[in-house]
Every structure is written in C-alpha cells, then in structure tokens.
Amino acid sequence: MNRIFLDINVILDIFAQRDPHYAASAEIYSQIEHGELTGLFSVLSLGTTHYILQGHASPKKALRAIQILRSVVELVDAPTSVANLAIDSGWGDFEDALQYYSAVHGRANCIVTRNPRDFSKSEIPIFTPEEFLALQEES
C-alpha cells in the first residue's frame, strides 16, 4: 500500500501538532517526504484545511503550511464526477463522501483517517495512522 489518501484530520494533526495524534501522523508524513509512500490529498480540502489552521496560527503561517503540503503530497484534482458521486452517494456526511471519491479518483490504496467510522461505506481499506504504521511493521 504505497498510495495513501490522507484525510483532513491527519493533516491538521501534523500542522497544528495536535496531541496525542501528532506522532503517528507525523511519522506517515515523514515517510511521504522521504519518498517511501505517495501521499494523496484532495484539492477540495485545501480551503477547509487552511481555514482551520488559521485558528491555530496566523493566516500567513496557515498559507505556508498549505504551500509545504502541496510540495510533499500529490494533490488529487477533483472533476465534477467526484462531486456528483459524493452528492448522490447517500453518505451521512457530504465532506466525507468528497474525501472518499477523491481517494478513489486518485487511485489510493487506502485512506488514513482518525475517524474510520466516517468511511464505513468505503470499498477501499481504511486505517487510523496507528493502524497503518502497525500494518507496515508487520510487512
């Protein structure tokens, strides 16, 4: 599993250094930075991520975080079909549906999130950061 889609909460844990979740998420991000994994992130999530990060830092630092992020991960561009699939999906949370269909569009092998229950309808594997790291150790 080398193409992993990162949910917004994982990115926020990294850039806002939110404990106790920071360590596992940062380890995965480090593997992406070093080319051991391909990290995917939805272009649709950049605005939400920036907005939330502004609550943890200045707008300038939040923008810098987004600039760093785009240089490390592969941004999954979302065509209209992704939005249409999310709208028609019947998922309880539209944002989670957008994340899921972005991951599918980006050919992700799995989704890494702190909220696996949000992806209960997923047809691709879902892992918490800790579960993903444990799976790597087993391999």
Buried (B, 14 or more C-beta within 10 A) or exposed (E): BEBBBBBBBBBBBBBBEBEEBBEBBBBBBEBBBEEEBBBBBBEBBBEBBBEBBBEBBEEEEBBBBBEEBEEEBBBBEBEEEBBEBBEEBEBEEEBBBBBBBBBBBBEBBBBBBBBBEBBEEBEBBBBBBBBBBEEBEEE
